[in-house]
């Protein structure tokens, strides 16, 4: 599993961080998403998929 985030469309809503805090963080400066674990372990798949679903700007992609 690989996760990518498009900071050009991220609106700093923070849903991803609330949903999967092991995988996502937000910049202290502008609140934009940062990916802590670009290749999260399989056991995190469900919460990562939920974070992708919940992102209001569809900035996250899972493959
Ligand atoms: S949920 Fe989406 S818009 Fe919000 S911080 Fe995460 S990536 Fe950005």
Boltz pocket constraint, residues with backbone or C-beta under 6 A from the ligand:
constraints:
  - pocket:
      binder: B
      contacts: [[A, 5], [A, 9], [A, 10], [A, 11], [A, 12], [A, 13], [A, 14], [A, 15], [A, 16], [A, 17], [A, 26], [A, 31], [A, 32], [A, 33], [A, 51], [A, 54], [A, 55], [A, 56], [A, 57], [A, 58], [A, 59], [A, 60]]
      max_distance: 6.0
